[in-house]
């Protein structure tokens, strides 16, 4: 909780912060029970009472039942199941990205979607995705920090809204509305696992509302989720031990392969070595979350607020270190490696996420409503490495301290604290709304403070023990420095940076007639690190007939460089293509724009991304209970911030060569305003409700078709003399253009009959392409075919207060196509008699880079809910 200490946040604020209640149209039945008859959205319009169909831009309102009936336990997966424009891609062996998946909207980056909680800006994760995955070079919101049990609904605005809400809202806005139930309580428990017997998940939800007399409420939710790891790794086809392989059966030991494709093991232990020695799949994860939401009516206004807190621990694997990798696993005097059978280093992450909001709303004179609020939030992302070793320290113990093999193995630590990332956000909002007949006016101001901190790890996590100050090896052999898999942040990486932002906005809607609505917004944002920007939005909807409406919008937008993009820096081991279908380890440094390395080669300062959003849609109601919306859009982004490829001394720049040598890195990557992109697509959403026999049937269809093209790449400053393909590679372009499905379709049926409910859903994930290295030719590019996943959820209410449910996600056990590029550890090995005991195309059966729905296969679950 370092961020609380740093801000000296009063404990009282944390304890009394309460959450905003939201508004909905109501009616009462004959028994006097309040019924919600028309769901009202608060996103995209500052006029109370708007419904999704009334809006001039597309807004999805996804209720708690819709989310829960997906059978998923993570909010990110819930959204992905019911909102085709939302993607929640999986990757593996990608450091912190294994613990926090990138969430995207309309195929854009995670940082180009703004996330709100009860209408208040949500802080992002401290993690930035620097490995080769969807969202590379970006940082988004941790969508799983707020459990589904605490959510009343999620609103998704699928249109640019920077002129209304500020930075990040280029692709759209997601508003998580917390539960405001004033009295009822619920306990839910569930259990599930994959058909292969792993990924076992236990989930416990406890929620309870408490009425505060007749003036307000407190709603509290506790969630505990324990998810086991999954492993879909292939077999390792490389020799593991120091004796190596006899490639030609002539006594010559070689690390390569026999021309006939079969290596002969020189060490008999190879035949019994456990060949599934990688862990490739979902990380092991355990999370505890607590959510409070409340509002209280005072004599002159309403006090409201919320508190969210989650603590998540995750464990994922890296690349296996073999016994014959002497730079990673040094050989000792007994002729054996430090770890005689090798080791799989593990990355353990500790993610603490907190936010609190306190606000006051009051009706003033002249139909003016004032709303003032303060919101604070932070995300701490700590790395702790286990089952690993600092190989250079082994050399120091052996040659520098002359310890025995037994002493070395006993004294060398296998764990290390590798450091911590922290990001904080404080926001003060002052908002006014006013109704003047057909005019709806809104105006206000916002003050914001962004904080970002990097803390160094233990010395053991990063230090090079077997080289001198000049970088020369002090002993017979040089071993890798730092803890294997994720060398810790060094003192030179430490920082504590902040910036201030202030904004002014005006927003208006005018009902020209009963059929015609027009709206506009204008906003000015000023950042103390790069200056100011002005953005606008115009939108309109027109009801041509009782059953046909048209809508459209045009807006400009922006996204400020994130604190992580401006200041993140470290040196880590990344596995990149070797140009021959395999991977090679590289010590790649990520350097901030004001670093010595960046200045040495003239890296330009970051500036904001700029966008132009256009949308045009139609709302059809051809018959009662059937609604169809079709919205086409185009999003042009200028000066998109990207993470460069690895720049090395091979480019021939003497300044870069000298700077890399001084920094101890073999290559460098930087954040740059390096690309212009164009995204275009169509969203289709349709809902229909009907009687079906004695029951009711609701059918929903939703589809998203999107395509992004990088229209221009460029590099300024000192990089202008280099080839743009060296600065921004074909793989970097491919990540933006191809690594997410170009289409997503969802078709679901919800049938209810008295106490029984059945949900059947089909989710289609369209084609996507992943590439490695040069991204040319069949050996480096692979297009993965479309897949349809089938989900079933059956529930039965035993009594008025007890409901049981069973079901499965992806019950037909669909997986992505088998991977054939970017492989590692492929090979065929036989014993001395020629008996083959392993033949493997590599450990990556499925692409570890991008898997839109993962690659775990069928998942089955059961649960029970008690309402009280």
FILOLO-42131 format. One line per 10 residues: number of its first residue (from 1); their letters; for each residue z negated, x, y of C-alpha. Coordinates in steps of 0.2 Angstrom, whole numbers, plus 5000, padded with zeros to 4 digits. Layout:
NUM	A	Z,X,Y ~ ...
end
This chain:
1	XXXXXXXXXX	5000,5000,5000 ~ 5004,5015,5012 ~ 5013,5003,5023 ~ 4999,4992,5026 ~ 4988,5007,5030 ~ 5001,5014,5042 ~ 5002,4998,5052 ~ 4984,4995,5051 ~ 4988,4977,5047 ~ 4973,4966,5048
11	XXXXXXXXXX	4967,4959,5032 ~ 4965,4942,5039 ~ 4983,4941,5043 ~ 4987,4944,5024 ~ 4974,4931,5019 ~ 4978,4917,5031 ~ 4997,4919,5033 ~ 5005,4902,5027 ~ 5022,4896,5024 ~ 5034,4884,5033
21	XXXXXXXXXX	5037,4867,5026 ~ 5055,4861,5025 ~ 5062,4845,5030 ~ 5070,4831,5020 ~ 5075,4813,5021 ~ 5063,4802,5013 ~ 5061,4784,5007 ~ 5048,4775,4996 ~ 5050,4764,4981 ~ 5042,4748,4977
31	XXXXXXXXXX	5027,4757,4970 ~ 5025,4767,4986 ~ 5030,4784,4979 ~ 5040,4795,4990 ~ 5057,4799,4985 ~ 5069,4812,4991 ~ 5085,4803,4993 ~ 5096,4815,5002 ~ 5093,4834,5002 ~ 5094,4842,5019
41	XXXXXXXXXX	5098,4860,5021 ~ 5091,4871,5035 ~ 5104,4885,5033 ~ 5119,4886,5044 ~ 5113,4873,5057 ~ 5098,4873,5068 ~ 5099,4854,5070 ~ 5087,4846,5058 ~ 5094,4833,5046 ~ 5110,4841,5042
51	XXXXXXXXXX	5116,4839,5024 ~ 5127,4851,5014 ~ 5142,4839,5015 ~ 5140,4837,5034 ~ 5141,4855,5037 ~ 5157,4863,5045 ~ 5155,4878,5033 ~ 5151,4878,5015 ~ 5133,4878,5009 ~ 5126,4876,4992
61	XXXXXXXXXX	5109,4869,4989 ~ 5103,4874,4972 ~ 5087,4864,4967 ~ 5072,4870,4956 ~ 5078,4860,4941 ~ 5096,4867,4942 ~ 5089,4885,4943 ~ 5076,4882,4929 ~ 5088,4874,4917 ~ 5099,4890,4916
71	XXXXXXXXXX	5086,4897,4904 ~ 5085,4913,4914 ~ 5068,4921,4919 ~ 5075,4931,4933 ~ 5081,4923,4950 ~ 5096,4935,4951 ~ 5102,4929,4934 ~ 5098,4911,4938 ~ 5109,4912,4954 ~ 5123,4921,4944
81	XXXXXXXXXX	5123,4907,4932 ~ 5126,4892,4944 ~ 5134,4901,4959 ~ 5151,4909,4955 ~ 5152,4918,4971 ~ 5136,4927,4967 ~ 5137,4943,4956 ~ 5122,4952,4948 ~ 5130,4967,4939 ~ 5122,4977,4926
91	XXXXXXXXXX	5123,4996,4924 ~ 5114,5009,4913 ~ 5108,5027,4915 ~ 5109,5025,4934 ~ 5092,5030,4940 ~ 5083,5017,4951 ~ 5098,5005,4949 ~ 5093,5001,4931 ~ 5077,4994,4938 ~ 5085,4985,4953
101	XXXXXXXXXX	5102,4977,4950 ~ 5114,4976,4965 ~ 5117,4957,4971 ~ 5133,4953,4979 ~ 5142,4938,4987 ~ 5160,4935,4987 ~ 5163,4953,4980 ~ 5157,4962,4995 ~ 5142,4974,4995 ~ 5124,4970,4992
111	XXXXXXXXXX	5120,4975,5010 ~ 5133,4963,5017 ~ 5123,4947,5012 ~ 5108,4942,5023 ~ 5093,4935,5013 ~ 5080,4924,5021 ~ 5063,4917,5015 ~ 5060,4900,5023 ~ 5073,4904,5036 ~ 5065,4921,5040
121	XXXXXXXXXX	5074,4938,5038 ~ 5069,4946,5021 ~ 5067,4965,5020 ~ 5078,4975,5009 ~ 5073,4987,4995 ~ 5069,5005,4999 ~ 5081,5010,4985 ~ 5099,5015,4989 ~ 5112,5015,4975 ~ 5119,5033,4975
131	XXXXXXXXXX	5125,5033,4957 ~ 5142,5027,4952 ~ 5139,5008,4950 ~ 5143,4992,4959 ~ 5136,4993,4977 ~ 5137,5012,4977 ~ 5130,5018,4994 ~ 5122,5002,4998 ~ 5104,4994,4998 ~ 5101,4976,4995
141	XXXXXXXXXX	5086,4964,4993 ~ 5076,4963,4977 ~ 5081,4946,4971 ~ 5069,4946,4957 ~ 5053,4949,4968 ~ 5051,4930,4971 ~ 5049,4921,4954 ~ 5059,4905,4951 ~ 5043,4895,4948 ~ 5039,4897,4967
151	XXXXXXXXXX	5056,4891,4973 ~ 5060,4873,4979 ~ 5078,4877,4981 ~ 5090,4891,4986 ~ 5103,4888,4999 ~ 5119,4899,4999 ~ 5129,4899,5015 ~ 5146,4905,5010 ~ 5153,4911,5027 ~ 5150,4924,5040
161	XXXXXXXXXX	5135,4921,5050 ~ 5131,4937,5060 ~ 5132,4927,5077 ~ 5118,4915,5071 ~ 5107,4927,5061 ~ 5111,4945,5065 ~ 5116,4960,5055 ~ 5121,4959,5036 ~ 5127,4941,5036 ~ 5146,4946,5034
171	XXXXXXXXXX	5148,4939,5017 ~ 5135,4925,5019 ~ 5117,4920,5019 ~ 5105,4916,5005 ~ 5090,4906,5010 ~ 5075,4905,4997 ~ 5065,4889,5001 ~ 5048,4890,4994 ~ 5039,4876,4985 ~ 5029,4864,4996
181	XXXXXXXXXX	5022,4853,4983 ~ 5005,4847,4990 ~ 4996,4842,4975 ~ 5004,4844,4958 ~ 5002,4859,4946 ~ 5012,4866,4932 ~ 5009,4879,4918 ~ 5024,4885,4909 ~ 5026,4898,4895 ~ 5041,4904,4887
191	XXXXXXXXXX	5047,4917,4874 ~ 5064,4924,4870 ~ 5073,4938,4863 ~ 5091,4944,4859 ~ 5099,4941,4843 ~ 5098,4960,4839 ~ 5079,4958,4839 ~ 5076,4967,4856 ~ 5073,4963,4874 ~ 5058,4952,4869
201	XXXXXXXXXX	5053,4942,4885 ~ 5036,4934,4888 ~ 5035,4923,4904 ~ 5020,4914,4911 ~ 5021,4903,4927 ~ 5006,4895,4935 ~ 5008,4885,4951 ~ 4997,4873,4960 ~ 4997,4863,4976 ~ 4982,4859,4986
211	XXXXXXXXXX	4982,4846,5000 ~ 4973,4851,5016 ~ 4967,4833,5019 ~ 4981,4823,5026 ~ 4987,4837,5038 ~ 4994,4850,5027 ~ 4995,4859,5010 ~ 4994,4876,5001 ~ 5005,4879,4987 ~ 5001,4894,4976
221	XXXXXXXXXX	5012,4902,4962 ~ 5008,4916,4949 ~ 5021,4923,4938 ~ 5019,4936,4924 ~ 5035,4942,4915 ~ 5036,4956,4902 ~ 5053,4960,4896 ~ 5056,4973,4882 ~ 5071,4985,4883 ~ 5087,4983,4875
231	XXXXXXXXXX	5098,4997,4867 ~ 5116,4996,4863 ~ 5119,5015,4863 ~ 5132,5022,4851 ~ 5129,5037,4839 ~ 5129,5054,4846 ~ 5143,5064,4838 ~ 5138,5082,4844 ~ 5128,5095,4835 ~ 5110,5095,4842
241	XXXXXXXXXX	5102,5111,4836 ~ 5104,5129,4841 ~ 5114,5134,4825 ~ 5128,5124,4832 ~ 5144,5119,4823 ~ 5156,5129,4812 ~ 5172,5122,4820 ~ 5184,5131,4808 ~ 5173,5133,4792 ~ 5175,5152,4794
251	XXXXXXXXXX	5158,5156,4800 ~ 5162,5156,4818 ~ 5150,5145,4828 ~ 5158,5135,4842 ~ 5152,5122,4854 ~ 5169,5114,4853 ~ 5177,5103,4839 ~ 5187,5108,4824 ~ 5206,5106,4827 ~ 5205,5093,4813
261	XXXXXXXXXX	5192,5083,4822 ~ 5177,5088,4810 ~ 5164,5100,4814 ~ 5153,5107,4800 ~ 5134,5107,4804 ~ 5126,5124,4802 ~ 5108,5117,4802 ~ 5104,5105,4788 ~ 5093,5095,4800 ~ 5109,5088,4808
271	XXXXXXXXXX	5111,5077,4793 ~ 5095,5068,4796 ~ 5094,5068,4815 ~ 5092,5050,4822 ~ 5110,5048,4830 ~ 5106,5033,4841 ~ 5096,5045,4853 ~ 5101,5037,4869 ~ 5094,5021,4877 ~ 5108,5011,4885
281	XXXXXXXXXX	5104,4993,4890 ~ 5091,4984,4900 ~ 5076,4993,4906 ~ 5059,4989,4900 ~ 5051,4979,4914 ~ 5034,4971,4918 ~ 5031,4961,4933 ~ 5016,4952,4941 ~ 5020,4941,4957 ~ 5009,4930,4968
291	XXXXXXXXXX	5017,4918,4981 ~ 5008,4907,4994 ~ 5016,4894,5005 ~ 5008,4883,5017 ~ 5008,4872,5033 ~ 4995,4864,5043 ~ 4997,4851,5057 ~ 4986,4854,5072 ~ 4983,4842,5086 ~ 4997,4850,5096
301	XXXXXXXXXX	5009,4857,5083 ~ 5010,4865,5066 ~ 5004,4881,5059 ~ 5014,4888,5045 ~ 5017,4904,5035 ~ 5019,4912,5018 ~ 5014,4927,5008 ~ 5024,4935,4994 ~ 5019,4950,4983 ~ 5026,4957,4967
311	XXXXXXXXXX	5022,4972,4957 ~ 5035,4978,4944 ~ 5035,4993,4932 ~ 5051,4998,4924 ~ 5056,5011,4911 ~ 5074,5017,4908 ~ 5082,5032,4899 ~ 5093,5046,4905 ~ 5105,5058,4896 ~ 5097,5065,4880
321	XXXXXXXXXX	5093,5083,4881 ~ 5098,5092,4865 ~ 5089,5107,4857 ~ 5105,5118,4860 ~ 5106,5114,4879 ~ 5096,5130,4883 ~ 5097,5127,4902 ~ 5088,5110,4900 ~ 5078,5114,4884 ~ 5075,5133,4884
331	XXXXXXXXXX	5074,5143,4868 ~ 5057,5151,4864 ~ 5052,5167,4855 ~ 5052,5158,4838 ~ 5070,5154,4839 ~ 5067,5136,4842 ~ 5070,5125,4858 ~ 5054,5121,4868 ~ 5057,5103,4861 ~ 5064,5108,4844
341	XXXXXXXXXX	5072,5091,4842 ~ 5077,5088,4860 ~ 5070,5074,4871 ~ 5075,5058,4880 ~ 5069,5059,4898 ~ 5062,5043,4905 ~ 5063,5036,4922 ~ 5047,5025,4926 ~ 5048,5016,4942 ~ 5034,5007,4952
351	XXXXXXXXXX	5041,4994,4964 ~ 5028,4985,4976 ~ 5035,4972,4987 ~ 5025,4962,5000 ~ 5029,4950,5014 ~ 5019,4939,5025 ~ 5024,4926,5039 ~ 5013,4917,5051 ~ 5021,4905,5063 ~ 5018,4890,5075
361	XXXXXXXXXX	5029,4876,5079 ~ 5026,4863,5093 ~ 5036,4849,5102 ~ 5037,4852,5120 ~ 5043,4840,5134 ~ 5062,4835,5136 ~ 5064,4835,5117 ~ 5062,4854,5116 ~ 5054,4861,5100 ~ 5047,4879,5101
371	XXXXXXXXXX	5045,4890,5086 ~ 5036,4907,5087 ~ 5033,4918,5071 ~ 5029,4935,5065 ~ 5035,4942,5049 ~ 5030,4958,5040 ~ 5037,4965,5024 ~ 5039,4981,5015 ~ 5046,4988,4998 ~ 5039,5004,4990
381	XXXXXXXXXX	5049,5012,4976 ~ 5040,5026,4967 ~ 5048,5037,4953 ~ 5037,5044,4939 ~ 5046,5054,4926 ~ 5040,5055,4908 ~ 5045,5063,4891 ~ 5053,5077,4901 ~ 5050,5095,4907 ~ 5054,5107,4921
391	XXXXXXXXXX	5064,5119,4911 ~ 5063,5133,4924 ~ 5044,5132,4922 ~ 5046,5136,4903 ~ 5054,5152,4908 ~ 5040,5156,4920 ~ 5027,5153,4906 ~ 5037,5164,4894 ~ 5043,5178,4904 ~ 5032,5178,4919
401	XXXXXXXXXX	5015,5173,4911 ~ 5019,5180,4893 ~ 5011,5165,4885 ~ 5014,5161,4866 ~ 5025,5148,4860 ~ 5011,5137,4856 ~ 5003,5139,4873 ~ 5019,5135,4881 ~ 5022,5119,4872 ~ 5003,5114,4875
411	XXXXXXXXXX	5003,5118,4893 ~ 5020,5113,4900 ~ 5018,5096,4908 ~ 5030,5082,4901 ~ 5027,5071,4916 ~ 5029,5072,4935 ~ 5027,5061,4950 ~ 5044,5062,4958 ~ 5040,5054,4975 ~ 5042,5038,4983
421	XXXXXXXXXX	5053,5028,4995 ~ 5046,5015,5007 ~ 5055,5003,5018 ~ 5046,4991,5031 ~ 5052,4977,5042 ~ 5043,4968,5056 ~ 5051,4953,5065 ~ 5045,4942,5080 ~ 5055,4927,5082 ~ 5055,4915,5097
431	XXXXXXXXXX	5066,4900,5094 ~ 5069,4884,5104 ~ 5079,4868,5099 ~ 5084,4853,5110 ~ 5093,4837,5107 ~ 5103,4830,5122 ~ 5112,4815,5115 ~ 5127,4821,5106 ~ 5122,4839,5110 ~ 5111,4850,5099
441	XXXXXXXXXX	5106,4866,5108 ~ 5096,4881,5101 ~ 5092,4897,5109 ~ 5080,4911,5106 ~ 5075,4930,5105 ~ 5071,4942,5091 ~ 5061,4958,5091 ~ 5063,4969,5075 ~ 5056,4986,5069 ~ 5063,4995,5054
451	XXXXXXXXXX	5053,5009,5046 ~ 5059,5021,5032 ~ 5049,5034,5023 ~ 5052,5047,5010 ~ 5037,5055,5001 ~ 5039,5071,4991 ~ 5034,5072,4973 ~ 5023,5085,4964 ~ 5028,5103,4966 ~ 5032,5103,4947
461	XXXXXXXXXX	5044,5089,4949 ~ 5056,5099,4960 ~ 5052,5117,4961 ~ 5063,5131,4953 ~ 5051,5143,4945 ~ 5063,5156,4938 ~ 5073,5161,4953 ~ 5068,5171,4968 ~ 5070,5167,4987 ~ 5088,5173,4987
471	XXXXXXXXXX	5092,5161,4972 ~ 5094,5175,4959 ~ 5087,5172,4942 ~ 5071,5182,4939 ~ 5072,5182,4920 ~ 5085,5184,4906 ~ 5091,5167,4907 ~ 5091,5154,4921 ~ 5085,5136,4917 ~ 5087,5120,4927
481	XXXXXXXXXX	5074,5117,4941 ~ 5064,5101,4943 ~ 5059,5088,4931 ~ 5074,5084,4920 ~ 5083,5067,4923 ~ 5077,5065,4941 ~ 5071,5080,4951 ~ 5058,5075,4963 ~ 5060,5073,4982 ~ 5055,5089,4990
491	XXXXXXXXXX	5045,5092,5006 ~ 5061,5095,5015 ~ 5066,5077,5010 ~ 5051,5070,5018 ~ 5053,5059,5033 ~ 5046,5044,5043 ~ 5059,5036,5054 ~ 5059,5020,5063 ~ 5070,5010,5075 ~ 5068,4995,5087
501	XXXXXXXXXX	5080,4980,5088 ~ 5081,4966,5100 ~ 5092,4951,5100 ~ 5096,4936,5110 ~ 5106,4921,5104 ~ 5112,4903,5109 ~ 5118,4891,5096 ~ 5125,4873,5100 ~ 5133,4858,5091 ~ 5142,4844,5099
511	XXXXXXXXXX	5146,4828,5090 ~ 5163,4824,5099 ~ 5164,4808,5089 ~ 5156,4800,5074 ~ 5170,4809,5064 ~ 5171,4825,5073 ~ 5158,4839,5075 ~ 5160,4856,5084 ~ 5148,4870,5084 ~ 5147,4888,5092
521	XXXXXXXXXX	5136,4902,5092 ~ 5134,4918,5103 ~ 5122,4933,5099 ~ 5118,4950,5107 ~ 5110,4963,5096 ~ 5104,4980,5103 ~ 5099,4994,5091 ~ 5090,5009,5099 ~ 5100,5021,5088 ~ 5118,5015,5090
531	XXXXXXXXXX	5118,5003,5105 ~ 5123,4984,5107 ~ 5135,4972,5099 ~ 5141,4954,5104 ~ 5147,4942,5091 ~ 5152,4924,5091 ~ 5156,4910,5079 ~ 5166,4894,5081 ~ 5166,4880,5068 ~ 5171,4862,5067
541	XXXXXXXXXX	5172,4848,5054 ~ 5183,4832,5055 ~ 5181,4817,5044 ~ 5199,4810,5043 ~ 5194,4795,5032 ~ 5179,4789,5023 ~ 5184,4801,5008 ~ 5192,4816,5016 ~ 5185,4829,5028 ~ 5192,4845,5035
551	XXXXXXXXXX	5182,4860,5041 ~ 5185,4877,5047 ~ 5177,4892,5056 ~ 5181,4908,5064 ~ 5168,4922,5068 ~ 5165,4940,5072 ~ 5151,4949,5063 ~ 5143,4966,5061 ~ 5132,4976,5050 ~ 5121,4990,5057
561	XXXXXXXXXX	5119,5006,5047 ~ 5104,5003,5036 ~ 5089,5015,5037 ~ 5093,5022,5020 ~ 5111,5026,5025 ~ 5105,5035,5040 ~ 5091,5045,5032 ~ 5091,5045,5013 ~ 5093,5063,5007 ~ 5089,5072,4990
571	XXXXXXXXXX	5097,5083,4977 ~ 5099,5074,4960 ~ 5108,5077,4943 ~ 5123,5066,4942 ~ 5135,5065,4928 ~ 5153,5064,4934 ~ 5170,5065,4925 ~ 5176,5082,4919 ~ 5194,5076,4920 ~ 5196,5076,4902
581	XXXXXXXXXX	5188,5059,4897 ~ 5171,5066,4897 ~ 5156,5069,4908 ~ 5148,5085,4916 ~ 5131,5087,4925 ~ 5132,5091,4943 ~ 5118,5095,4956 ~ 5124,5084,4969 ~ 5115,5083,4986 ~ 5115,5067,4997
591	XXXXXXXXXX	5113,5073,5015 ~ 5108,5063,5030 ~ 5120,5064,5045 ~ 5109,5074,5056 ~ 5106,5087,5042 ~ 5110,5106,5043 ~ 5124,5103,5030 ~ 5131,5088,5039 ~ 5131,5097,5056 ~ 5139,5113,5048
601	XXXXXXXXXX	5155,5103,5043 ~ 5155,5090,5058 ~ 5150,5074,5049 ~ 5151,5060,5063 ~ 5136,5049,5067 ~ 5136,5032,5059 ~ 5141,5016,5069 ~ 5140,4998,5064 ~ 5153,4989,5053 ~ 5163,4975,5062
611	XXXXXXXXXX	5170,4960,5054 ~ 5181,4945,5057 ~ 5178,4930,5046 ~ 5191,4915,5045 ~ 5188,4900,5034 ~ 5197,4883,5031 ~ 5191,4869,5019 ~ 5192,4851,5014 ~ 5179,4840,5007 ~ 5185,4826,4996
621	XXXXXXXXXX	5176,4811,4989 ~ 5190,4802,4979 ~ 5178,4790,4971 ~ 5160,4786,4972 ~ 5148,4800,4965 ~ 5162,4813,4965 ~ 5163,4826,4978 ~ 5175,4841,4978 ~ 5175,4855,4991 ~ 5189,4868,4993
631	XXXXXXXXXX	5186,4882,5005 ~ 5198,4897,5008 ~ 5192,4912,5017 ~ 5197,4929,5023 ~ 5185,4943,5028 ~ 5192,4959,5037 ~ 5179,4973,5039 ~ 5182,4988,5050 ~ 5173,5005,5049 ~ 5165,5000,5032
641	XXXXXXXXXX	5151,5012,5028 ~ 5154,5021,5012 ~ 5146,5035,5002 ~ 5159,5050,5001 ~ 5164,5058,4985 ~ 5156,5075,4980 ~ 5162,5088,4992 ~ 5161,5106,4984 ~ 5166,5124,4989 ~ 5182,5121,4979
651	XXXXXXXXXX	5189,5112,4995 ~ 5189,5129,5003 ~ 5179,5125,5018 ~ 5168,5141,5021 ~ 5155,5131,5032 ~ 5153,5119,5018 ~ 5152,5133,5005 ~ 5138,5142,5015 ~ 5128,5126,5018 ~ 5128,5120,5000
661	XXXXXXXXXX	5122,5138,4994 ~ 5108,5137,5007 ~ 5103,5119,5001 ~ 5104,5123,4982 ~ 5117,5110,4978 ~ 5134,5112,4969 ~ 5142,5097,4979 ~ 5137,5086,4994 ~ 5140,5068,4998 ~ 5138,5059,5015
671	XXXXXXXXXX	5137,5042,5022 ~ 5153,5039,5033 ~ 5162,5025,5042 ~ 5176,5028,5030 ~ 5186,5012,5026 ~ 5194,4996,5032 ~ 5194,4982,5019 ~ 5201,4964,5018 ~ 5193,4951,5007 ~ 5202,4934,5003
681	XXXXXXXXXX	5198,4921,4991 ~ 5195,4902,4987 ~ 5179,4893,4983 ~ 5179,4877,4973 ~ 5164,4866,4970 ~ 5164,4849,4962 ~ 5150,4837,4956 ~ 5151,4820,4948 ~ 5137,4809,4941 ~ 5140,4794,4929
691	XXXXXXXXXX	5132,4783,4917 ~ 5134,4788,4899 ~ 5128,4776,4886 ~ 5110,4773,4889 ~ 5108,4789,4898 ~ 5115,4798,4914 ~ 5128,4812,4914 ~ 5130,4825,4928 ~ 5145,4836,4928 ~ 5147,4851,4940
701	XXXXXXXXXX	5162,4863,4942 ~ 5162,4878,4953 ~ 5174,4892,4954 ~ 5177,4908,4965 ~ 5193,4918,4966 ~ 5191,4933,4977 ~ 5200,4949,4980 ~ 5196,4964,4990 ~ 5208,4977,4996 ~ 5204,4994,5004
711	XXXXXXXXXX	5218,4994,5018 ~ 5213,5011,5026 ~ 5203,5026,5022 ~ 5199,5039,5035 ~ 5187,5053,5038 ~ 5182,5059,5056 ~ 5174,5074,5063 ~ 5175,5090,5053 ~ 5181,5081,5038 ~ 5197,5076,5047
721	XXXXXXXXXX	5206,5092,5040 ~ 5202,5087,5022 ~ 5213,5076,5011 ~ 5205,5058,5012 ~ 5206,5058,4993 ~ 5194,5072,4992 ~ 5182,5063,5004 ~ 5184,5045,4998 ~ 5191,5046,4980 ~ 5201,5034,4970
731	XXXXXXXXXX	5185,5029,4960 ~ 5176,5025,4977 ~ 5191,5014,4981 ~ 5191,5006,4964 ~ 5172,5002,4965 ~ 5175,4991,4980 ~ 5192,4983,4974 ~ 5190,4982,4955 ~ 5173,4983,4948 ~ 5168,4965,4950
741	XXXXXXXXXX	5177,4950,4942 ~ 5191,4943,4952 ~ 5186,4926,4947 ~ 5171,4916,4941 ~ 5171,4899,4934 ~ 5156,4888,4929 ~ 5157,4871,4921 ~ 5141,4862,4916 ~ 5135,4846,4909 ~ 5118,4839,4911
751	XXXXXXXXXX	5114,4823,4900 ~ 5097,4814,4902 ~ 5091,4800,4891 ~ 5073,4794,4894 ~ 5062,4809,4888 ~ 5077,4820,4883 ~ 5088,4832,4893 ~ 5102,4842,4887 ~ 5112,4855,4897 ~ 5128,4863,4891
761	XXXXXXXXXX	5136,4876,4903 ~ 5151,4887,4901 ~ 5152,4903,4912 ~ 5169,4912,4913 ~ 5169,4930,4920 ~ 5186,4935,4925 ~ 5195,4952,4922 ~ 5188,4968,4931 ~ 5193,4986,4930 ~ 5183,5002,4929
771	XXXXXXXXXX	5189,5019,4931 ~ 5183,5037,4929 ~ 5188,5053,4938 ~ 5206,5053,4944 ~ 5207,5034,4940 ~ 5225,5037,4934 ~ 5232,5034,4917 ~ 5225,5025,4901 ~ 5212,5039,4898 ~ 5204,5035,4915
781	XXXXXXXXXX	5206,5017,4918 ~ 5201,5002,4908 ~ 5203,4983,4912 ~ 5191,4972,4904 ~ 5197,4955,4898 ~ 5189,4939,4904 ~ 5175,4931,4894 ~ 5167,4914,4892 ~ 5148,4913,4889 ~ 5141,4897,4882
791	XXXXXXXXXX	5123,4892,4887 ~ 5113,4877,4879 ~ 5096,4871,4885 ~ 5087,4856,4876 ~ 5071,4849,4883 ~ 5060,4834,4877 ~ 5045,4827,4886 ~ 5032,4824,4872 ~ 5020,4816,4884 ~ 5020,4812,4903
801	XXXXXXXXXX	5013,4829,4906 ~ 5020,4840,4891 ~ 5038,4846,4890 ~ 5045,4858,4877 ~ 5062,4866,4878 ~ 5073,4877,4867 ~ 5090,4885,4870 ~ 5100,4900,4871 ~ 5111,4910,4884 ~ 5128,4917,4878
811	XXXXXXXXXX	5124,4908,4861 ~ 5142,4914,4854 ~ 5136,4932,4857 ~ 5150,4937,4868 ~ 5150,4955,4874 ~ 5162,4965,4886 ~ 5177,4974,4878 ~ 5172,4990,4869 ~ 5172,5005,4881 ~ 5185,5018,4879
821	XXXXXXXXXX	5184,5029,4895 ~ 5170,5040,4902 ~ 5163,5043,4885 ~ 5150,5056,4881 ~ 5144,5064,4865 ~ 5159,5059,4854 ~ 5163,5069,4838 ~ 5163,5070,4819 ~ 5151,5081,4810 ~ 5150,5085,4791
831	XXXXXXXXXX	5138,5094,4780 ~ 5143,5111,4772 ~ 5151,5101,4757 ~ 5162,5092,4769 ~ 5152,5075,4768 ~ 5154,5066,4785 ~ 5137,5059,4791 ~ 5142,5054,4809 ~ 5159,5050,4817 ~ 5157,5042,4834
841	XXXXXXXXXX	5169,5039,4849 ~ 5154,5041,4860 ~ 5137,5034,4865 ~ 5144,5022,4878 ~ 5149,5007,4867 ~ 5151,4997,4883 ~ 5154,5003,4900 ~ 5138,5009,4908 ~ 5146,5008,4925 ~ 5149,4989,4927
851	XXXXXXXXXX	5144,4975,4916 ~ 5144,4958,4926 ~ 5135,4949,4912 ~ 5127,4964,4904 ~ 5131,4968,4886 ~ 5116,4963,4876 ~ 5124,4948,4867 ~ 5116,4931,4863 ~ 5098,4927,4869 ~ 5087,4913,4862
861	XXXXXXXX	5071,4906,4870 ~ 5058,4892,4868 ~ 5045,4886,4880 ~ 5032,4873,4884 ~ 5028,4866,4901 ~ 5011,4857,4906 ~ 5011,4847,4922 ~ 4994,4842,4929
end
